[in-house]
């Protein structure tokens, strides 16, 4: 059985292709790393974040910022019929 449709890349083509993949990976990292930083920082206590920066001590992570932003008043819970 013959292999049809396969193109063998030259050494120069492989270098250019790998350089393109490396450049693409750098662009993806430049986008993903700040997004992860923002998500992690949103769970950390604001005072701890300001004083120490990002910490992976999970005991200092809270949901108070999310709760205060999503449910600012008790009337919001009443509107959703939460008691």
Helices and strands as residue ranges (DSSP letters): H 11-43, H 46-52, G 58-60, H 64-70, H 74-79
